[in-house]
Amino acid sequence: MHLALWIVQALLALAFAGSGAMKLLTPEPELVNLGMGGWVPDSPVLLVRFIGLSEVLGALGLVLPAASRIAPGLTPLAALGLGTIMVLAAGTHLAYGEVPNVVPNLVLGGLAAFVAWGRVRRHPILPRKAA
């Protein structure tokens, strides 16, 4: 189970880092051309950038605290935050009638919930001992 959690954490971190970097760095007109045509034109550009930044920071939070064992309790919180983003994204896609886009949100959100649960209940990572 410990290995499965690490694999899911790494895959989620890659997915969210990529998605977040795209929202954070890609010019708004190009985002629309990349398939984000529903909600992006109707949202303030700062909101799109904020979501991107949140995803990138969440991706870092999935891996760095656990790997360094410095404040590893932040890892399940990052997973919970990313899961929340996915629930909100699913609701947004449903509101725009983009039903096929809801499936990836539910999968990523479910995997994030699995990491949050696993790192709190099954295999928490203990903090590094002070020297």
VEXTI-472356 format. One record per atom (N, C-alpha, C): residue in one letter; x, z, y. Coordinates in steps of 0.05 Angstrom, whole numbers, plus 32768, in hexadecimal, padded with zeros to 4 digits. Layout:
REM residues N
AXZY/...
//
This chain:
REM residues 131
M801080007FE8/M800080008000/M801180008019/H8028800F8018/H80398010802F/H80447FF48036/L804C7FE58022/L80577FCA8026/L80417FB88031/A80297FBA8026/A80127FAA802F/A800C7FAF804C/L800E7FC88055/L80097FCF8071/L801F7FC28082/W80387FC3807A/W804D7FB78089/W80497F99808C/I80417F8C8076/I803D7F6F8076/I80267F688089/V80107F778088/V7FFA7F71809A/V80027F7780B7/Q80107F8D80BB/Q80197F9280D7/Q802A7F7C80E2/A803D7F7180D2/A804E7F5C80DB/A803E7F4280E0/L802C7F3B80CE/L801C7F2380D2/L800A7F2680EA/L7FFD7F3D80ED/L7FEC7F418105/L7FFD7F40811E/A80157F4C811E/A80267F4B8135/A802D7F2E813D/L80337F1E8129/L80397F02812F/L80217EF3813B/A800A7EF8812F/A7FF17EEB8138/A7FEA7EF38155/F7FEB7F0D815A/F7FE47F168175/F7FF97F108189/A80127F118182/A80277F098195/A80247EEC819D/G801F7EDB818A/G801B7EBF8190/G80037EB981A1/S7FEC7EC58198/S7FD47EC181A7/S7FD67ECD81C3/G7FE17EE581C5/G7FE47EF181DF/G7FF77EE381F2/A800D7ED981E7/A80217ECA81F7/A80147EB18202/M80047EA481F1/M7FF67E8C81FA/M7FE37E918211/K7FD47EA7820F/K7FC17EAE8225/K7FD07EB7823E/L7FE77EC3823A/L7FF77ECE8250/L80067EB8825F/L80117EA48250/L80237E92825C/L80197E758261/T80047E6D8253/T7FFA7E528254/T7FE87E4F826D/P7FEC7E3A827D/P7FDB7E358294/P7FBE7E33828B/E7FAC7E3D829C/E7F8F7E3E8294/E7F847E23828C/P7F897E0D829A/P7F7D7DF38290/P7F867DEB8274/E7F9F7DF2826D/E7FA97DEC8252/E7F9B7DFD823D/L7F957E168244/L7F867E278231/L7F6C7E1B8229/V7F5E7E0F823D/V7F447E028237/V7F497DEB8224/N7F5E7DDC8228/N7F647DC58216/N7F6D7DCE81FA/L7F767DE781F8/L7F7F7DF281DE/L7F677DFE81CE/G7F507DFA81D7/G7F387E0481C8/G7F2C7E1D81D3/M7F357E2781E9/M7F297E3F81F5/M7F177E36820C/G7F077E228207/G7EF67E17821B/G7EDD7E268222/G7ED47E388211/G7EBC7E468216/G7EBE7E5C822A/W7ECE7E708223/W7ECF7E888234/W7EE47E87824A/V7EF97E788246/V7F107E788259/V7F077E6D8275/P7EF97E578277/P7EF17E4D8291/P7EDE7E6182A0/D7ECF7E708290/D7EBC7E83829D/D7EC87E9E82A3/S7EE27EA2829C/S7EEE7EBC829F/S7F037EBB82B5/P7F077ED082C4/P7F1C7ED182D8/P7F377ECE82CA/V7F497EBF82D5/V7F637EBA82C9/V7F727ED582C4/L7F6E7EE882D5/L7F7B7F0282D1/L7F717F1082B8/L7F587F0C82B1/L7F4D7F178298/L7F5A7F0A8280/V7F5D7EF08280/V7F6A7EE2826A/V7F867EEC8267/R7F957EEF827D/R7FB07EF9827D/R7FB17F168272/F7F9E7F26827B/F7F9D7F428272/F7F997F438253/I7F877F338249/I7F827F32822C/I7F9C7F29821E/G7FA97F158229/G7FC37F0C821D/G7FD87F23821D/L7FDA7F308233/L7FEE7F468235/L7FE67F5D8221/S7FCD7F63821F/S7FC37F77820C/S7FCA7F7081EF/E7FC77F5681E9/E7FCD7F4D81CE/E7FEB7F4F81C8/V7FFC7F4781DB/V80197F4881D8/V80227F6581D5/L80187F7781E6/L801F7F9381E4/L80157FA081CA/G7FFD7F9881C2/G7FF27FA181A8/G80037F988191/A800D7F808192/A801F7F75817D/A80387F86817B/L80447F8C8192/L805C7F9D8193/L80557FB98188/G803E7FC3818F/G80367FDE8186/G80317FDF8168/L802A7FC9815C/L80267FC9813F/L80407FCE8130/V80577FC5813B/V80707FC4812C/V80847FD88137/L80897FD88151/L80A07FE7815C/L809E80068157/P80888013815D/P808880308158/P808B8037813B/A808080288129/A8082802E810D/A809F80288103/A80AA8011810C/A80C5800A8102/A80DA801C810D/S80D780258126/S80EB80378132/S80E68054812B/R80CE805A8122/R80C58075811C/R80C680878135/I80C4807A814C/I80C180888166/I80A48085816E/A8096809B816F/A8079809B8175/A806A80898162/P806C808B8148/P805F80798136/P8040807C8136/G803680918142/G801980948146/G800D807E8158/L801F80708167/L8015805B8178/L800D80428168/T8017803F814F/T80118027813F/T7FF480268138/P7FE7803B812E/P7FCA80398128/P7FBA80368142/L7FC480418158/L7FB5803D8171/L7FB68020817A/A7FCD80138176/A7FD07FF7817D/A7FBD7FE6816B/A7FBC7FED8152/A7FAA7FDF813F/A7F8D7FE38147/L7F867FFB814F/L7F6B80008158/L7F647FF18171/G7F777FEF8184/G7F737FE0819D/G7F707FC28197/L7F807FB78185/L7F7D7F9B817E/L7F637F96816F/G7F5B7FA8815F/G7F417FA58151/G7F2A7FA58166/T7F2C7FB6817A/T7F187FB6818F/T7F177F9B819E/I7F2F7F9181A4/I7F307F7681B1/I7F227F6181A0/M7F267F638186/M7F197F4F8174/M7EFB7F528173/V7EF17F6B8174/V7ED47F6F8175/V7EC87F63818F/L7ED67F6881A5/L7ECD7F5D81BF/L7ECF7F3F81BF/A7EE47F3481B3/A7EE77F1781B2/A7ED17F0A81A1/A7ECB7F17818A/A7EB57F0D8179/A7E9B7F0C8189/G7E957F228198/G7E7D7F2281A8/G7E7D7F0D81BD/T7E947F0881C9/T7E967EF381DE/T7E917ED781D1/H7E9D7ED281BA/H7E997EB881AD/H7E7C7EB581A4/L7E6F7ECA819B/L7E537EC88194/L7E427EC281AC/A7E487ECE81C3/A7E397ECA81DB/A7E3C7EAD81E5/Y7E527EA081DF/Y7E577E8481E6/Y7E4F7E7181D0/G7E437E7B81BB/G7E3A7E6A81A5/G7E517E5E8194/E7E697E6B8196/E7E807E618188/E7E837E71816D/V7E6F7E6D815C/V7E6E7E7D8143/V7E867E798131/P7E927E61812E/P7EA97E5F811D/P7EC17E6F8127/N7EC37E748141/N7ED97E84814C/N7ED77EA28146/V7EBF7EAA813C/V7EBB7EC78136/V7ECA7ECF811D/V7ECC7EBC810A/V7ED87EC380F0/V7EF57ECD80F3/P7F067EBE8102/P7F227EC98105/P7F227EE48113/N7F107EE88126/N7F0E7F028134/N7F087F188120/L7EF57F13810E/L7EED7F2880FB/L7F047F2D80E7/V7F127F1880DE/V7F287F1B80CC/V7F3E7F2B80D9/L7F467F2380F1/L7F5C7F3280FE/L7F547F4E8105/G7F3B7F52810D/G7F317F6D8113/G7F307F7E80FA/G7F287F7280E4/G7F287F8180CB/G7F447F8980C2/L7F577F7780C5/L7F727F7D80BD/L7F7E7F9380D0/A7F777F9280E9/A7F807FA680FC/A7F747FC180F4/A7F5B7FC280ED/A7F4E7FDB80E4/A7F5C7FE580CB/F7F637FD380B9/F7F727FDB80A0/F7F8C7FE980A7/V7F9B7FDE80BB/V7FB47FEA80C3/V7FAF800580D0/A7F9B800780E1/A7F95802080EE/A7F8F803680D9/W7F7D802F80C6/W7F76804180B1/W7F8E804880A0/G7F9D80348098/G7FB380388086/G7FC980498092/R7FCE804680AC/R7FE4805580B9/R7FDB807180C1/V7FC1807680C0/V7FB7809180C6/V7FB280A080AC/R7FA580938098/R7F9C80A18080/R7FAE809D8068/R7FB680858062/R7FC480808049/R7FE28084804A/H7FEF8076805E/H800C80778060/H8015807A807D/P801080918088/P801A809580A4/P8039809480A4/I8043808B80BA/I8060808B80BD/I806880A380CE/L807A80B280C3/L808280CB80D0/L809680C580E6/P809680D580FB/P80A980D18111/P80C580D78107/R80D880CB8114/R80F480D0810F/R80FB80ED8116/K810B80FA8107/K81128115810D/K812781168123/A812581298134/A8138812C814A/A81538134813E/A8168812A814A/A818381308140/A818D814B8148/
//
